[in-house]
Amino acid sequence: VAGAAWMPRPGASDLPLGDVTIRYPLLARGTKTVTFHDDAIEVRVEHEGAFTEYIPLLVAPGDRLRIEDGRAVLTRGDVSVAVEILEGVAAMRTLPQGERVGRYQIVTLVLDAGGTLGYRLAIGSESPR
C-alpha cells in the first residue's frame, strides 16, 4: 500500500491511505501487477513470449461496446467503463461467447501481447474522445 508492504490480519480493518498494488508470479514465465488507484485499476504483465489476456464483459441489451484507437469502451446509459491500452498490445478484439448471465451477454475482450502488456480500467461518465 502506497509503495510499502502491508500484511493483512484476520478481521476487518481499514487499509492505510494510498494506492494498493498486488504482484504475483505467472508460473515461472513472468509477473502480473494490479494497482488499484483512486480513479482506475492498472494492470501490467511481464511475460516471456506471446500471451493473451482475457477480460470478460457483461453486456446488457441497449449497451454500446466499441473498440477504437487503443481502447475498448462499454457504455450503459451515461456511464462507461474503458479499457485503455498503455503498452504492448499487438491486437485487441472481442469474442462473443453466446453465454448469458441473466439479461447480460458475456463478451470477452481479448488482448494479444508479447513480453509486456499494460492497460487501465476506468469508470466514468460517457464523453466523446
Stockholm file with secondary structure:
# STOCKHOLM 1.0

chainA/1-129         VAGAAWMPRPGASDLPLGDVTIRYPLLARGTKTVTFHDDAIEVRVEHEGAFTEYIPLLVAPGDRLRIEDGRAVLTRGDVSVAVEILEGVAAMRTLPQGERVGRYQIVTLVLDAGGTLGYRLAIGSESPR
#=GR chainA/1-129 SS CTTSCCCCCSSCCCCCSSCEEEEEECTTSEEEEEEECSSCEEEEEEEEEEEEEEEEEEECTTCEEEEETTEEEEEETTEEEEEEEEEEEEEEEEEEEEEEETTEEEEEEEEEEEEEEEEEEEEEECCCC
#=GC SS_cons         CTTSCCCCCSSCCCCCSSCEEEEEECTTSEEEEEEECSSCEEEEEEEEEEEEEEEEEEECTTCEEEEETTEEEEEETTEEEEEEEEEEEEEEEEEEEEEEETTEEEEEEEEEEEEEEEEEEEEEECCCC
//
